[in-house]
Structures are given as C-alpha cells and as structure tokens.
Amino acid sequence: MEHIEIEFKMLLDEKLFHQILKDYKKQITDSYQQTNYYLFHPELEKRKYSLRIREKKGSYELTLKELNLDINQEIKEMIFNHQDISNEIFDLLKKEKIYIKDLQCGDYLTTIRHDILLLDGMLSLDENEYNHHHDYEIEFEVNDSKKGLETFKEIIKPYHLQYTSNCPSKIKRLLQAKNQ
C-alpha cells in the first residue's frame, strides 16, 4: 500500500515539548507507543533504501521505502531469526540479491506519540528514545502542502519557533547517534 507523506516537523527541547503537550492536552485524540525496528544491509544503504518493522498497538507493518505490508508477530520473529519469507517486499529484495539471512537487525527506536486531529491535518507530538538518546519532535502531516505549511507556522508561532525545513528523519538521527 503506497502512502505519500506530506509533513512538517521540528525537534523541540524537553521543556517546550511538555508545554505544547499541556496546551493541546484536551485535544489529544490518541496516545500510544510504537517501536521501529530497523534492518540494515550494505546494498540497502547503497540504494538509499530504508527497511523497518513498525510495532504499534499490537500490529506490525513491514516497510521498504514507500512500500508497506501488514505483518504479524510471527513474521516479525521470522525476520529477526533470518528465516526465509515470501512476500512482496522480500521477493523484491531477493531480485536485488538482498537476502534475509544477510540483514543486520538490532537498532530500534521507540516513540510515545500523542496525536491531535486538526482541521488541516494530524499534529503529533513525539517523545523518542534510541541508542541512549532522547529527543522530542513536533510533526504535522497534511494532504495539502501549501495550506499545511501555513497552518504549521500558525501552530508554532506562539512558541516563537521558526520553520525553515524538516529536521532529520528518525532513522537519520538514530544512525547519527549510532556513529557517534
């Protein structure tokens, strides 16, 4: 299932994160924990592919770049144990000569997410933990880029924040922390 994300996001300090969370407390529509397990292979990195398993509310999703598949815990365990699996993603990887037995498992990122449904999109406040690092992020996912950017700037304005571009992705931050 292909899903194109239009999102605006910034890193926050802990104090500001908690202030925004407090200000939107009554509007929170959902709070949950999700964990992204990242799988690495030199060929994936060379092609700038990202492969992950996302565990969220007892469900699992396998994602390769823009390709997402719902899986179950049994398949997740099979992947971590390097057992052969046939599905759209692993069949594609095999064609590229990337085999499950050669994937490096182990890095993960856990997020506690608070979702706030607004008229123009979904505002999310994320507390992330990975490789002994902790960070905080505000993200606004929208369908209309122009209107979404205007709304995002209005959301962050009372906090004296200036949006210039998206902060690095969660996987980039995880890899930077790993390489420090």
Backbone as CSV, one residue per row, in Angstrom:
resi,resn,N_x,N_y,N_z,CA_x,CA_y,CA_z,C_x,C_y,C_z
1,MET,0.841,-1.180,0.000,0.000,0.000,0.000,0.881,1.237,0.000
2,GLU,0.824,2.041,-1.010,1.660,3.219,-1.120,1.009,4.389,-0.399
3,HIS,1.824,5.102,0.372,1.332,6.233,1.144,2.358,7.353,1.019
4,ILE,1.976,8.459,0.435,2.874,9.587,0.278,2.619,10.562,1.417
5,GLU,3.667,10.847,2.180,3.538,11.715,3.326,3.936,13.141,2.978
6,ILE,3.094,14.082,3.355,3.447,15.494,3.331,3.469,15.896,4.793
7,GLU,4.655,16.197,5.290,4.758,16.505,6.704,5.768,17.613,6.951
8,PHE,5.512,18.326,8.034,6.389,19.386,8.503,6.765,18.993,9.922
9,LYS,8.076,19.006,10.224,8.481,18.551,11.547,9.716,19.288,12.038
10,MET,9.769,19.414,13.352,10.873,20.105,14.015,11.214,19.391,15.315
11,LEU,12.481,19.458,15.694,12.880,18.979,17.007,12.589,20.070,18.037
12,LEU,12.238,19.646,19.241,11.925,20.560,20.338,12.808,20.217,21.536
13,ASP,12.984,21.182,22.431,13.629,20.811,23.685,12.544,20.241,24.613
14,GLU,12.964,19.584,25.678,12.022,18.884,26.561,10.988,19.833,27.167
15,LYS,11.429,20.993,27.613,10.532,21.953,28.266,9.440,22.418,27.299
16,LEU,9.819,22.759,26.077,8.851,23.233,25.088,7.895,22.103,24.674
17,PHE,8.431,20.896,24.522,7.599,19.739,24.206,6.478,19.599,25.235
18,HIS,6.843,19.641,26.515,5.846,19.464,27.575,4.871,20.639,27.628
19,GLN,5.332,21.834,27.278,4.434,22.990,27.245,3.387,22.828,26.137
20,ILE,3.829,22.434,24.945,2.899,22.241,23.822,1.939,21.092,24.140
21,LEU,2.461,20.029,24.719,1.629,18.884,25.114,0.550,19.331,26.110
22,LYS,0.927,20.151,27.059,-0.021,20.670,28.048,-1.073,21.551,27.366
23,ASP,-0.629,22.399,26.438,-1.552,23.317,25.755,-2.581,22.581,24.896
24,TYR,-2.213,21.416,24.353,-3.108,20.654,23.472,-3.742,19.452,24.174
25,LYS,-3.518,19.323,25.482,-3.963,18.141,26.229,-5.421,17.755,25.972
26,LYS,-6.323,18.717,25.980,-7.762,18.430,25.802,-8.107,18.034,24.361
27,GLN,-7.203,18.291,23.416,-7.463,17.977,22.009,-6.818,16.669,21.550
28,ILE,-6.065,16.012,22.428,-5.394,14.763,22.047,-6.445,13.713,21.726
29,THR,-6.358,13.148,20.517,-7.315,12.133,20.086,-6.796,10.711,20.326
30,ASP,-5.457,10.565,20.451,-4.879,9.241,20.653,-3.461,9.395,21.191
31,SER,-3.072,8.529,22.119,-1.693,8.449,22.617,-1.307,6.980,22.628
32,TYR,-0.115,6.692,22.141,0.313,5.298,22.060,1.828,5.229,21.924
33,GLN,2.340,4.017,22.123,3.763,3.761,21.926,3.932,2.950,20.653
34,GLN,4.948,3.295,19.879,5.295,2.497,18.710,6.806,2.308,18.699
35,THR,7.231,1.163,18.170,8.661,0.886,18.070,8.987,0.537,16.628
36,ASN,10.008,1.208,16.101,10.520,0.907,14.764,11.793,0.094,14.926
37,TYR,11.812,-1.094,14.318,12.995,-1.944,14.290,13.599,-1.798,12.896
38,TYR,14.850,-1.360,12.822,15.481,-1.112,11.534,16.359,-2.284,11.142
39,LEU,16.308,-2.621,9.861,17.085,-3.719,9.291,18.066,-3.117,8.285
40,PHE,19.326,-3.527,8.388,20.370,-2.927,7.557,21.057,-3.971,6.686
41,HIS,21.525,-3.497,5.551,22.306,-4.293,4.607,23.080,-3.296,3.753
42,PRO,24.341,-3.592,3.412,25.119,-2.638,2.605,24.426,-2.228,1.297
43,GLU,23.744,-3.171,0.651,23.062,-2.838,-0.614,21.872,-1.904,-0.387
44,LEU,21.192,-2.058,0.753,20.082,-1.149,1.073,20.620,0.266,1.245
45,GLU,21.734,0.379,1.970,22.331,1.704,2.189,22.797,2.315,0.882
46,LYS,23.414,1.496,0.022,23.906,1.978,-1.264,22.765,2.545,-2.116
47,ARG,21.608,1.892,-2.044,20.451,2.316,-2.836,19.585,3.339,-2.101
48,LYS,20.012,3.712,-0.882,19.269,4.666,-0.042,17.871,4.152,0.292
49,TYR,17.756,2.825,0.490,16.516,2.205,0.922,16.500,2.148,2.448
50,SER,15.327,2.172,2.981,15.140,2.010,4.414,14.173,0.847,4.619
51,LEU,14.546,-0.096,5.465,13.712,-1.265,5.748,13.460,-1.316,7.255
52,ARG,12.184,-1.361,7.624,11.853,-1.370,9.044,10.602,-2.199,9.301
53,ILE,10.489,-2.628,10.551,9.263,-3.221,11.067,8.744,-2.251,12.115
54,ARG,7.496,-1.836,11.993,6.879,-0.951,12.986,5.873,-1.751,13.794
55,GLU,6.058,-1.729,15.121,5.121,-2.349,16.045,4.298,-1.234,16.678
56,LYS,2.974,-1.312,16.501,2.095,-0.258,17.004,0.759,-0.883,17.383
57,LYS,0.392,-0.742,18.636,-0.895,-1.228,19.145,-1.127,-2.706,18.830
58,GLY,-0.086,-3.513,18.976,-0.219,-4.947,18.751,-0.198,-5.375,17.300
59,SER,-0.034,-4.421,16.381,0.059,-4.733,14.945,1.476,-4.460,14.465
60,TYR,1.825,-5.063,13.342,3.161,-4.924,12.778,3.038,-4.530,11.317
61,GLU,3.954,-3.654,10.879,3.982,-3.221,9.484,5.422,-3.288,9.013
62,LEU,5.634,-3.922,7.880,6.947,-4.020,7.257,7.000,-2.973,6.159
63,THR,8.008,-2.106,6.200,8.096,-1.004,5.244,9.452,-1.008,4.546
64,LEU,9.417,-0.943,3.236,10.603,-0.716,2.421,10.363,0.572,1.667
65,LYS,11.099,1.599,2.015,10.947,2.920,1.409,9.483,3.327,1.379
66,GLU,8.795,3.217,0.266,7.396,3.636,0.156,6.429,2.451,0.145
67,LEU,6.952,1.235,0.299,6.123,0.038,0.212,5.849,-0.491,1.618
68,ASN,4.574,-0.617,1.996,4.193,-1.065,3.337,3.369,-2.347,3.256
69,LEU,3.649,-3.274,4.150,2.866,-4.501,4.264,2.520,-4.734,5.720
70,ASP,1.266,-5.104,5.998,0.887,-5.507,7.342,1.386,-6.926,7.549
71,ILE,2.041,-7.151,8.686,2.537,-8.488,9.033,2.069,-8.789,10.455
72,ASN,2.421,-9.972,10.952,2.074,-10.318,12.333,3.354,-10.579,13.122
73,GLN,3.198,-10.843,14.414,4.365,-11.039,15.269,5.181,-12.251,14.819
74,GLU,4.521,-13.275,14.326,5.230,-14.476,13.865,6.185,-14.132,12.716
75,ILE,5.728,-13.332,11.760,6.591,-12.945,10.636,7.715,-12.040,11.133
76,LYS,7.406,-11.138,12.068,8.447,-10.279,12.655,9.555,-11.152,13.247
77,GLU,9.175,-12.166,14.036,10.167,-13.055,14.654,10.943,-13.837,13.594
78,MET,10.254,-14.266,12.529,10.930,-14.976,11.441,11.994,-14.084,10.805
79,ILE,11.674,-12.801,10.624,12.635,-11.853,10.040,13.844,-11.726,10.959
80,PHE,13.599,-11.523,12.260,14.701,-11.371,13.208,15.547,-12.640,13.317
81,ASN,14.936,-13.793,13.047,15.657,-15.062,13.088,16.196,-15.478,11.721
82,HIS,16.124,-14.557,10.762,16.658,-14.768,9.407,16.050,-15.972,8.699
83,GLN,14.761,-16.239,8.963,14.076,-17.338,8.277,13.517,-16.811,6.963
84,ASP,13.494,-17.654,5.960,13.030,-17.260,4.632,11.541,-16.904,4.651
85,ILE,11.209,-15.786,4.014,9.835,-15.301,3.938,9.557,-14.905,2.504
86,SER,8.356,-15.219,2.047,7.948,-14.788,0.721,6.793,-13.797,0.867
87,ASN,7.071,-12.561,0.506,6.044,-11.534,0.410,6.547,-10.475,-0.571
88,GLU,5.751,-9.496,-0.844,6.087,-8.501,-1.865,7.444,-7.829,-1.609
89,ILE,7.726,-7.500,-0.361,8.979,-6.807,-0.042,10.173,-7.747,-0.160
90,PHE,10.105,-8.918,0.464,11.261,-9.820,0.416,11.463,-10.423,-0.967
91,ASP,10.388,-10.591,-1.739,10.547,-11.046,-3.123,11.294,-9.987,-3.937
92,LEU,10.976,-8.713,-3.711,11.671,-7.616,-4.385,13.140,-7.569,-3.962
93,LEU,13.402,-7.732,-2.678,14.787,-7.720,-2.198,15.599,-8.873,-2.786
94,LYS,14.986,-10.058,-2.886,15.691,-11.207,-3.470,16.109,-10.931,-4.906
95,LYS,15.234,-10.256,-5.651,15.579,-9.892,-7.033,16.805,-8.982,-7.072
96,GLU,16.967,-8.198,-6.010,18.116,-7.286,-5.899,19.312,-7.980,-5.230
97,LYS,19.182,-9.287,-4.980,20.211,-10.097,-4.334,20.493,-9.651,-2.894
98,ILE,19.428,-9.216,-2.227,19.488,-8.872,-0.806,18.667,-9.938,-0.078
99,TYR,19.358,-10.768,0.724,18.712,-11.912,1.345,18.502,-11.676,2.838
100,ILE,17.419,-12.216,3.342,17.054,-12.027,4.740,18.165,-12.482,5.678
101,LYS,18.878,-13.542,5.316,19.944,-14.062,6.177,21.083,-13.064,6.343
102,ASP,21.184,-12.099,5.418,22.270,-11.123,5.460,21.881,-9.791,6.105
103,LEU,20.627,-9.674,6.524,20.184,-8.425,7.143,20.692,-8.321,8.574
104,GLN,21.119,-7.136,8.937,21.542,-6.871,10.313,20.356,-6.291,11.066
105,CYS,19.949,-6.968,12.124,18.847,-6.493,12.963,19.442,-5.927,14.243
106,GLY,18.699,-5.121,14.908,19.166,-4.715,16.225,18.882,-3.290,16.609
107,ASP,18.910,-2.366,15.682,18.643,-0.979,16.054,17.142,-0.743,16.082
108,TYR,16.716,-0.065,17.122,15.291,0.244,17.215,15.102,1.617,17.829
109,LEU,13.950,2.181,17.581,13.586,3.497,18.085,12.169,3.400,18.629
110,THR,11.987,3.799,19.873,10.669,3.757,20.494,10.140,5.178,20.625
111,THR,8.892,5.357,20.210,8.239,6.663,20.241,6.974,6.576,21.075
112,ILE,6.798,7.545,21.957,5.497,7.747,22.595,4.884,8.916,21.840
113,ARG,3.790,8.642,21.155,3.173,9.631,20.258,1.820,10.066,20.795
114,HIS,1.591,11.375,20.679,0.304,11.969,21.029,-0.240,12.622,19.759
115,ASP,-1.372,12.139,19.273,-1.980,12.653,18.044,-3.096,13.627,18.368
116,ILE,-3.128,14.717,17.605,-4.155,15.744,17.744,-4.717,15.993,16.353
117,LEU,-5.967,15.603,16.138,-6.586,15.782,14.834,-7.069,17.229,14.718
118,LEU,-6.512,17.937,13.732,-6.894,19.316,13.470,-7.581,19.389,12.112
119,LEU,-8.177,20.506,11.825,-8.916,20.686,10.581,-8.060,20.403,9.344
120,ASP,-6.802,20.858,9.361,-5.939,20.730,8.174,-5.011,19.525,8.194
121,GLY,-5.030,18.718,9.278,-4.145,17.569,9.314,-3.978,17.011,10.712
122,MET,-3.007,16.121,10.853,-2.737,15.461,12.137,-1.465,16.046,12.735
123,LEU,-1.606,16.644,13.903,-0.469,17.151,14.656,-0.041,16.058,15.618
124,SER,1.239,15.720,15.609,1.756,14.683,16.501,2.904,15.236,17.322
125,LEU,2.891,14.897,18.592,3.982,15.237,19.496,4.650,13.930,19.886
126,ASP,5.938,13.795,19.553,6.666,12.542,19.730,7.794,12.684,20.739
127,GLU,7.850,11.729,21.658,9.000,11.583,22.548,9.710,10.312,22.095
128,ASN,10.959,10.446,21.642,11.694,9.342,21.023,12.885,8.922,21.872
129,GLU,13.118,7.604,21.883,14.284,7.064,22.575,14.975,6.054,21.666
130,TYR,16.306,6.217,21.522,17.099,5.351,20.648,18.565,5.476,21.022
131,ASN,19.284,4.366,21.017,20.737,4.367,21.281,21.136,5.277,22.436
132,HIS,20.429,5.201,23.537,20.690,6.004,24.735,20.503,7.500,24.501
133,HIS,19.756,7.863,23.470,19.418,9.260,23.184,17.917,9.449,23.402
134,HIS,17.567,10.667,23.712,16.173,11.035,23.940,15.948,12.332,23.175
135,ASP,14.905,12.400,22.356,14.585,13.683,21.730,13.079,13.864,21.627
136,TYR,12.696,15.067,21.240,11.292,15.463,21.200,11.027,16.129,19.860
137,GLU,9.842,15.845,19.296,9.556,16.304,17.939,8.088,16.711,17.821
138,ILE,7.856,17.736,17.030,6.500,18.113,16.643,6.399,17.844,15.148
139,GLU,5.300,17.213,14.741,5.120,16.833,13.326,3.678,17.137,12.931
140,PHE,3.523,17.666,11.739,2.191,17.980,11.218,2.063,17.322,9.855
141,GLU,1.202,16.295,9.752,1.003,15.567,8.499,-0.279,16.056,7.843
142,VAL,-0.166,16.398,6.552,-1.268,17.042,5.835,-1.452,16.430,4.449
143,ASN,-2.545,16.804,3.817,-2.784,16.412,2.428,-2.434,17.532,1.458
144,ASP,-2.536,18.770,1.912,-2.290,19.946,1.078,-1.034,20.653,1.591
145,SER,0.031,20.617,0.804,1.318,21.152,1.223,1.261,22.640,1.561
146,LYS,0.672,23.442,0.690,0.651,24.898,0.893,-0.159,25.274,2.135
147,LYS,-1.372,24.762,2.232,-2.244,25.056,3.373,-1.638,24.485,4.656
148,GLY,-1.046,23.298,4.550,-0.426,22.660,5.707,0.728,23.478,6.265
149,LEU,1.557,24.017,5.378,2.686,24.834,5.821,2.189,26.091,6.538
150,GLU,1.177,26.730,5.979,0.599,27.928,6.618,0.083,27.585,8.018
151,THR,-0.643,26.481,8.126,-1.208,26.073,9.415,-0.100,25.719,10.403
152,PHE,0.922,24.995,9.940,2.021,24.611,10.818,2.715,25.848,11.384
153,LYS,2.942,26.835,10.542,3.586,28.073,11.007,2.726,28.782,12.053
154,GLU,1.409,28.699,11.890,0.499,29.300,12.885,0.534,28.524,14.201
155,ILE,0.655,27.199,14.111,0.715,26.354,15.309,1.958,26.676,16.136
156,ILE,3.104,26.838,15.474,4.369,27.021,16.204,4.646,28.481,16.573
157,LYS,3.928,29.399,15.955,4.156,30.837,16.182,4.090,31.237,17.663
158,PRO,3.066,30.817,18.434,3.011,31.218,19.852,4.212,30.742,20.675
159,TYR,4.954,29.773,20.161,6.106,29.219,20.877,7.421,29.828,20.390
160,HIS,7.308,30.862,19.538,8.470,31.588,18.999,9.403,30.668,18.213
161,LEU,8.814,29.721,17.504,9.584,28.811,16.647,9.497,29.290,15.208
162,GLN,10.569,29.106,14.474,10.620,29.452,13.052,10.866,28.168,12.265
163,TYR,10.000,27.873,11.331,10.184,26.683,10.498,10.947,27.067,9.235
164,THR,12.064,26.383,8.964,12.793,26.601,7.713,12.800,25.326,6.867
165,SER,12.991,24.192,7.530,12.954,22.903,6.822,12.756,21.808,7.861
166,ASN,12.432,20.614,7.382,12.228,19.484,8.287,13.527,19.093,8.975
167,CYS,13.406,18.688,10.216,14.552,18.131,10.935,14.903,16.786,10.284
168,PRO,16.083,16.261,10.562,16.421,14.932,10.014,15.395,13.883,10.453
169,SER,15.196,12.875,9.613,14.246,11.808,9.910,14.700,11.024,11.139
170,LYS,13.781,10.260,11.696,14.104,9.453,12.875,15.244,8.476,12.576
171,ILE,15.214,7.837,11.415,16.288,6.877,11.108,17.626,7.597,10.947
172,LYS,17.636,8.786,10.367,18.895,9.529,10.247,19.442,9.892,11.620
173,ARG,18.558,10.293,12.524,19.008,10.636,13.877,19.529,9.386,14.601
174,LEU,18.843,8.260,14.408,19.288,7.003,15.010,20.681,6.643,14.500
175,LEU,20.893,6.752,13.195,22.199,6.412,12.609,23.282,7.379,13.057
176,GLN,22.960,8.666,13.170,23.936,9.648,13.660,24.340,9.310,15.089
177,ALA,23.375,8.958,15.922,23.669,8.608,17.309,24.499,7.332,17.381
178,LYS,24.204,6.401,16.486,24.929,5.126,16.435,26.399,5.349,16.067
179,ASN,26.647,6.318,15.187,28.001,6.562,14.683,28.792,7.550,15.526
180,GLN,28.240,8.002,16.637,28.971,8.947,17.497,29.917,8.220,18.418
